[in-house]
């Protein structure tokens, strides 16, 4: 029986990573692991408990005490201390706070150990900012999804629905997040040299999936991993 592959999908917010990773995992019969959800879980707990987002030591201590787990047939839900917070972590304030949490090296290192533990045996698709560059640099297949900022902002605005933010507000928030993710000292957002670049600006989710699925089947077959 062939070894189960590890697939990394990286890219900025709004590029369509989560949808693509979830759909690709379903097509290939793999587990989908949303690494960004773990940062959001830590951010949610910090907001609830009033832990300063710039206090790395306090955030790390809190993260080490909490229990973060994935649930569901394809790990599509995230559980924080026994509570399903899959919806709560998608609220705009949590999304913004998660980017601030992610800049702390020791907090990231703590969560990276969780991701590696889950993904080490293969059969997973991990989606985030630095999966192919830092977390699993030897992943069997890497994708980097990107899109124009205007399109990414429009997608986030549509996703948030009645969250109360204007398109202009979402665009500014996205710009701040991009700046933070790309310029943080540790594990910044960047494309791995061997990652396949997919510009999703003018692609539907289905078209994006078709491209990823074609590449995945071809390359995994060539590597004897299907």
PyMOL commands that set and color helices and strands:
alter all, ss='L'
color gray80, all
select helices_A, chain A and resi 17-28+35-49+56-65+88-90+92-101+105-119+131-135+149-160+167-183+205-222
alter helices_A, ss='H'
color red, helices_A
select strands_A, chain A and resi 6-11+31-34+68-71+77-80+83-84+124-128+141-146+196-199
alter strands_A, ss='S'
color yellow, strands_A
deselect
rebuild
show_as cartoon
